[in-house]
Amino acid sequence: MSHAPGLDASRVHMIVSGLEYLAQGFSIFDRELRLVAWNGHFLELLDFPAELGSFGRPLADFFRFNALRGDYGPGEVDEQVESRLELARKAAPHCFERVRPNGTVLEVRGTPLPGGGFVTTYTDVTDRKTWEDSLQAARLAAEEANHAKSAFLNMVTHDLRTPLTSIRLFAEILRDDPQLDPQQRVEFLGVIDGECQRMVRMINNLLDFAKIEAGRMEWVITEIDPAELVRTALGSLHAIFVDKGVTVELSLPEPAPRVRGDRDRLTQVLINLLSNALKFVPQGSGRILVGLADGGAGADELTVSVADNGPGIAPEKHEEVFEEFRQVVGAGGAKPAGTGLGLAICRRIVEHLGGRIWVEGVPPEGATFRFTLPREPGA
């Protein structure tokens, strides 16, 4: 390599040796497109064999090596080499990113030299690209969450207004018509009571979700009989089962192994899952099966399941049903009532207690929700 007058050989050697310590790969090809300077990172980053790194090696050899190992994709090797040589002969400034077959992302930056030829640097930007992609994904997720929250607030406002309107309407009728038929009076009072309970459930879900999000939920972990837990949850909804003509079947091992968890929160999970099933099972012929599956001696968890004969949930929606601020329309096309937070709360509670929750089934065979609970040590 030529050098400026007055620049002694030791300093030239120092400069050339210093190229090996660059974080980037480095190469210089002269006006005849022959390799005249390079460092080890050049060969390493592009996964070239050591024998290619020789003084005077034609650029065409590097292009041919890449083409033969498939870096340029399908095509005639000679054509791939010639097309790239044609671009190199123009010696125009260039900067682009190249993804190697091993997933490494290289920033390739080439600069023409005054006497012909060009110098090129190769920088591994894989970590930066991963960070940029993650940042982009997070930004898109945040935008989607904001849209979902806006839709959620609109939905909650509508769903709270609906029962309030009913309560006000029937209360005005009761106030303005003292001679109202006693049977109608009882019926209207029943509607008011039902709408009040509906509002209480919605508000409780909102408050519970806010507590979980803020980390202020109080947990009381004790030993629990899961069969008793199931019967308690079913008892809370017995009147609704009867009113809708729903048959409930139980599959409980005797005796059921003890589990650890928060009794009130797990009752809330079961009531939410049962209420969710009630929304979708057909009137008069609905069927819900609640079961406990013991993994046997040595198993460290128990599986609880709630299955229904509703329209089911499409497989691509199985994860979405547990997301916050979303209501998934069932396979039957009906929009469920409520805030859409019930299943999200179930997931938060179950995961906090060390379990997992998921949904199975393909329409129109109904849906089966399952969640696991850690067994009591020594049970």
C-alpha positions as MATLAB code, in Angstrom:
seq = 'MSHAPGLDASRVHMIVSGLEYLAQGFSIFDRELRLVAWNGHFLELLDFPAELGSFGRPLADFFRFNALRGDYGPGEVDEQVESRLELARKAAPHCFERVRPNGTVLEVRGTPLPGGGFVTTYTDVTDRKTWEDSLQAARLAAEEANHAKSAFLNMVTHDLRTPLTSIRLFAEILRDDPQLDPQQRVEFLGVIDGECQRMVRMINNLLDFAKIEAGRMEWVITEIDPAELVRTALGSLHAIFVDKGVTVELSLPEPAPRVRGDRDRLTQVLINLLSNALKFVPQGSGRILVGLADGGAGADELTVSVADNGPGIAPEKHEEVFEEFRQVVGAGGAKPAGTGLGLAICRRIVEHLGGRIWVEGVPPEGATFRFTLPREPGA';
ca = [
       0.000    0.000    0.000;
       1.444    3.404   -0.955;
       1.756    6.057    1.705;
       2.429    9.788    1.983;
       6.048   11.091    1.997;
       7.470   11.240    5.493;
       5.222    8.499    6.825;
       7.670    5.830    8.053;
       7.122    2.082    7.700;
       6.403    1.542   11.413;
       3.540    4.009   11.357;
       2.138    2.401    8.209;
       2.334   -0.965    9.939;
       0.575    0.486   12.979;
      -2.250    1.845   10.832;
      -2.667   -1.413    8.918;
      -2.519   -3.454   12.132;
      -5.063   -1.152   13.728;
      -7.612   -2.151   11.112;
      -7.829   -5.540   12.844;
      -9.186   -3.818   15.951;
     -12.060   -2.143   14.165;
     -15.483   -3.346   15.272;
     -16.532   -3.286   11.608;
     -15.419   -5.420    8.729;
     -13.246   -3.461    6.311;
     -12.147   -4.005    2.710;
     -10.595   -2.020   -0.141;
     -10.845   -3.095   -3.776;
      -8.762   -1.176   -6.350;
      -9.847    0.156   -9.721;
      -9.400   -3.346  -11.194;
     -11.757   -4.714   -8.514;
      -8.977   -6.628   -6.744;
      -8.677   -6.929   -2.971;
      -5.781   -4.785   -1.677;
      -6.629   -4.290    2.019;
      -8.955   -5.939    4.547;
      -9.281   -7.059    8.142;
     -10.347  -10.288    9.823;
     -13.852   -9.011   10.578;
     -14.494   -8.669    6.837;
     -14.033  -12.409    6.358;
     -15.718  -13.289    9.650;
     -18.893  -11.219    9.267;
     -19.487  -12.425    5.716;
     -18.436  -15.990    6.596;
     -15.768  -16.170    3.898;
     -13.061  -18.869    4.135;
      -9.569  -17.683    5.037;
      -8.164  -18.553    1.593;
     -10.363  -15.894   -0.022;
      -8.530  -13.266    2.015;
      -5.461  -12.934   -0.214;
      -3.903   -9.861   -1.808;
      -5.144   -9.279   -5.367;
      -8.128  -11.618   -5.048;
     -10.760  -10.562   -7.660;
     -14.086   -9.282   -6.346;
     -15.760  -11.739   -8.726;
     -14.472  -14.618   -6.560;
     -16.354  -13.282   -3.558;
     -19.572  -12.808   -5.572;
     -19.246  -16.334   -6.991;
     -18.712  -17.827   -3.542;
     -21.896  -16.138   -2.280;
     -23.884  -17.206   -5.325;
     -22.805  -20.842   -5.063;
     -23.853  -21.108   -1.422;
     -27.240  -19.552   -2.193;
     -26.861  -16.115   -0.600;
     -28.411  -14.460   -3.654;
     -31.300  -16.893   -3.945;
     -32.221  -18.970   -7.017;
     -30.784  -18.056  -10.421;
     -27.914  -18.613  -12.815;
     -24.608  -18.141  -10.938;
     -22.759  -16.405  -13.814;
     -25.635  -13.957  -14.264;
     -25.737  -13.197  -10.545;
     -21.989  -12.545  -10.478;
     -21.991  -10.360  -13.602;
     -24.908   -8.217  -12.475;
     -23.122   -7.430   -9.213;
     -19.827   -6.726  -10.950;
     -21.640   -4.268  -13.200;
     -22.846   -2.338  -10.155;
     -19.350   -2.454   -8.590;
     -17.749   -1.004  -11.727;
     -19.929    2.091  -11.385;
     -18.339    2.648   -7.947;
     -21.274    4.719   -6.722;
     -21.675    5.504   -3.003;
     -24.030    3.025   -1.410;
     -25.422    2.047    1.953;
     -27.852   -0.806    2.567;
     -28.712   -3.510    5.061;
     -28.145   -7.142    4.219;
     -29.623  -10.058    6.161;
     -27.313  -13.061    6.128;
     -28.726  -16.623    6.107;
     -27.755  -17.011    9.786;
     -29.955  -14.035   10.712;
     -27.131  -11.519   11.134;
     -28.046   -8.058    9.845;
     -25.130   -6.169    8.280;
     -25.024   -2.501    7.363;
     -22.902   -2.306    4.198;
     -21.510    1.137    3.412;
     -19.339    1.695    0.311;
     -17.400    4.826   -0.661;
     -15.582    5.353   -4.017;
     -11.874    6.219   -3.894;
     -10.432    9.157   -5.921;
      -8.127    6.938   -7.976;
     -10.750    4.273   -8.614;
     -11.963    1.352   -6.591;
     -13.823    1.673   -3.314;
     -13.604    1.130    0.421;
     -16.412   -0.744    2.180;
     -17.298   -1.224    5.829;
     -19.526   -3.971    7.216;
     -21.218   -3.317   10.568;
     -23.195   -5.909   12.551;
     -26.438   -4.088   13.415;
     -28.430   -7.171   14.472;
     -28.937   -5.951   18.052;
     -29.956   -2.498   16.880;
     -32.444   -3.924   14.383;
     -33.887   -6.231   17.041;
     -34.291   -3.252   19.362;
     -35.856   -1.151   16.598;
     -38.241   -3.961   15.675;
     -39.182   -4.429   19.333;
     -39.744   -0.702   19.700;
     -41.928   -0.668   16.596;
     -43.905   -3.666   17.843;
     -44.360   -1.995   21.231;
     -45.530    1.218   19.575;
     -48.064   -0.648   17.448;
     -49.237   -2.611   20.489;
     -49.653    0.621   22.453;
     -51.664    2.194   19.635;
     -53.838   -0.907   19.392;
     -54.327   -0.876   23.171;
     -55.385    2.780   23.055;
     -57.928    2.019   20.333;
     -59.156   -0.981   22.322;
     -59.465    1.105   25.491;
     -61.449    3.770   23.654;
     -63.792    1.133   22.272;
     -63.992   -0.421   25.739;
     -64.963    2.894   27.368;
     -67.616    3.467   24.724;
     -68.946   -0.034   25.313;
     -68.985    0.350   29.112;
     -70.754    3.695   28.836;
     -73.395    2.096   26.615;
     -73.757   -1.006   28.780;
     -74.157    1.045   31.960;
     -76.672    3.358   30.316;
     -78.867    0.435   29.186;
     -79.715   -0.959   32.664;
     -80.041    2.562   34.062;
     -82.579    3.378   31.365;
     -84.562    0.225   32.171;
     -84.470    0.948   35.915;
     -85.649    4.503   35.387;
     -88.422    3.457   32.983;
     -89.925    0.783   35.230;
     -89.492    2.931   38.358;
     -91.463    5.745   36.690;
     -94.233    3.301   35.760;
     -94.408    2.056   39.357;
     -94.482    5.654   40.644;
     -97.049    7.014   38.203;
     -99.515    4.103   38.270;
    -100.488    3.183   41.852;
    -103.317    1.001   40.455;
    -100.869   -1.206   38.520;
    -101.777   -4.903   38.481;
     -99.931   -6.673   41.385;
     -98.545   -9.313   39.047;
     -97.095   -6.638   36.755;
     -95.740   -4.789   39.777;
     -93.842   -7.916   40.849;
     -92.609   -8.420   37.295;
     -91.369   -4.826   37.001;
     -89.636   -5.012   40.388;
     -87.928   -8.200   39.196;
     -86.637   -6.385   36.123;
     -85.307   -3.541   38.284;
     -83.610   -6.015   40.631;
     -82.065   -7.918   37.725;
     -80.720   -4.757   36.104;
     -79.278   -3.587   39.435;
     -77.461   -6.899   39.845;
     -76.166   -6.609   36.293;
     -74.740   -3.158   37.053;
     -73.175   -4.396   40.283;
     -71.415   -7.221   38.404;
     -70.101   -4.810   35.789;
     -68.832   -2.340   38.383;
     -67.260   -5.117   40.467;
     -65.386   -6.366   37.408;
     -64.094   -2.865   36.723;
     -62.993   -2.402   40.334;
     -61.348   -5.843   40.524;
     -59.448   -5.271   37.305;
     -58.255   -1.871   38.534;
     -57.034   -3.454   41.795;
     -55.165   -6.219   39.976;
     -53.577   -3.723   37.565;
     -52.466   -1.524   40.473;
     -51.196   -4.495   42.502;
     -53.616   -3.710   45.352;
     -55.648   -6.921   45.282;
     -55.639   -8.639   48.667;
     -54.922  -12.372   48.596;
     -55.689  -14.921   51.313;
     -53.961  -18.202   50.458;
     -55.327  -21.277   52.207;
     -55.907  -24.982   51.690;
     -59.090  -25.500   49.647;
     -61.422  -28.376   48.822;
     -61.986  -27.800   45.047;
     -65.213  -29.844   45.009;
     -66.679  -27.568   47.669;
     -65.498  -24.570   45.639;
     -67.381  -25.839   42.570;
     -70.590  -26.448   44.524;
     -70.428  -22.981   46.091;
     -70.085  -21.315   42.678;
     -72.945  -23.385   41.252;
     -75.143  -22.484   44.201;
     -74.650  -18.783   43.494;
     -76.065  -19.210   39.982;
     -78.669  -21.899   40.669;
     -81.661  -19.602   40.099;
     -80.291  -18.481   36.711;
     -79.692  -22.083   35.632;
     -83.293  -22.932   36.479;
     -84.685  -19.821   34.777;
     -82.809  -20.545   31.540;
     -83.476  -24.296   31.607;
     -79.782  -25.208   31.743;
     -78.678  -28.679   32.825;
     -75.501  -28.816   34.924;
     -73.453  -32.004   35.171;
     -70.590  -32.605   37.587;
     -67.543  -34.825   37.242;
     -65.753  -34.669   40.577;
     -63.274  -37.248   41.908;
     -63.967  -38.573   45.407;
     -62.221  -37.422   47.384;
     -60.923  -34.422   45.432;
     -57.285  -33.572   46.243;
     -56.732  -30.367   48.167;
     -55.331  -27.308   46.388;
     -53.796  -24.022   47.494;
     -55.304  -20.684   46.544;
     -57.556  -17.787   47.479;
     -61.059  -19.163   48.112;
     -62.957  -15.961   47.242;
     -60.939  -15.253   44.096;
     -61.223  -18.809   42.811;
     -64.964  -18.725   43.445;
     -64.995  -15.546   41.360;
     -63.113  -17.367   38.552;
     -65.640  -20.218   38.532;
     -68.617  -17.844   38.618;
     -67.137  -15.860   35.726;
     -66.589  -19.026   33.665;
     -70.082  -20.331   34.454;
     -71.648  -16.935   33.683;
     -69.722  -16.854   30.410;
     -71.091  -20.287   29.481;
     -74.627  -19.154   30.395;
     -74.402  -16.343   27.851;
     -73.947  -18.755   24.971;
     -75.801  -21.993   25.749;
     -79.243  -22.325   24.089;
     -82.342  -21.445   26.124;
     -84.098  -24.567   27.415;
     -81.497  -27.034   26.101;
     -78.279  -25.617   27.494;
     -75.813  -28.022   29.052;
     -72.776  -27.223   31.183;
     -70.294  -29.785   32.475;
     -68.011  -28.877   35.369;
     -65.161  -31.260   36.102;
     -62.035  -31.759   38.171;
     -59.168  -33.789   36.695;
     -56.601  -35.128   39.132;
     -53.216  -35.941   37.659;
     -52.810  -38.780   40.171;
     -50.160  -39.451   42.788;
     -47.124  -37.266   42.332;
     -48.966  -34.702   40.187;
     -48.422  -31.143   41.349;
     -51.594  -29.580   39.960;
     -55.324  -30.113   39.510;
     -57.271  -29.131   36.378;
     -60.717  -27.529   36.585;
     -62.898  -27.451   33.456;
     -66.153  -25.745   32.449;
     -67.596  -27.044   29.161;
     -70.763  -25.865   27.388;
     -72.822  -26.755   24.324;
     -72.876  -23.226   22.926;
     -71.675  -22.237   19.431;
     -68.010  -22.379   20.467;
     -65.087  -20.059   19.800;
     -62.988  -20.042   16.623;
     -59.431  -21.368   17.276;
     -57.822  -18.089   16.164;
     -59.780  -16.323   18.927;
     -58.739  -18.687   21.739;
     -56.043  -16.355   23.047;
     -57.899  -13.141   22.303;
     -60.782  -13.991   24.660;
     -58.439  -13.469   27.630;
     -57.212  -10.045   26.507;
     -58.224   -6.891   28.324;
     -60.700   -4.458   26.763;
     -61.911   -6.994   24.196;
     -65.179   -8.788   23.590;
     -64.965  -11.689   21.192;
     -68.117  -12.411   19.228;
     -68.944  -16.113   19.468;
     -69.179  -18.451   16.496;
     -72.945  -17.870   16.521;
     -72.399  -14.164   15.810;
     -73.930  -12.918   19.061;
     -72.240  -10.100   20.967;
     -71.996  -11.067   24.650;
     -73.313   -8.752   27.317;
     -71.037   -7.255   29.962;
     -67.740   -5.416   30.135;
     -65.617   -8.123   28.529;
     -63.267   -8.088   31.537;
     -64.460  -11.323   33.141;
     -62.058  -13.673   31.357;
     -59.168  -11.202   31.614;
     -59.712  -11.130   35.389;
     -59.854  -14.941   35.452;
     -56.467  -15.121   33.738;
     -54.882  -12.623   36.132;
     -56.188  -14.481   39.205;
     -55.226  -17.966   37.998;
     -51.738  -16.895   36.915;
     -51.156  -15.059   40.204;
     -51.997  -18.293   42.032;
     -49.466  -20.234   39.955;
     -51.839  -21.821   37.458;
     -52.647  -21.636   33.744;
     -55.932  -20.996   31.933;
     -56.927  -21.723   28.335;
     -59.876  -22.583   26.102;
     -60.386  -25.592   23.834;
     -62.920  -26.684   21.261;
     -63.852  -25.996   17.650;
     -67.256  -24.590   16.549;
     -69.957  -25.779   16.596;
     -68.962  -28.245   19.318;
     -69.060  -25.696   22.138;
     -66.199  -24.371   24.254;
     -64.272  -25.848   27.178;
     -62.399  -23.551   29.531;
     -59.731  -25.170   31.688;
     -57.454  -23.860   34.407;
     -54.943  -25.469   36.730;
     -54.346  -25.012   40.446;
     -51.292  -26.075   42.435;
     -52.013  -29.006   44.756;
     -51.504  -28.688   48.473;
     -48.024  -30.042   49.315;
     -48.331  -33.443   50.926;
     -51.958  -33.854   49.908;
];
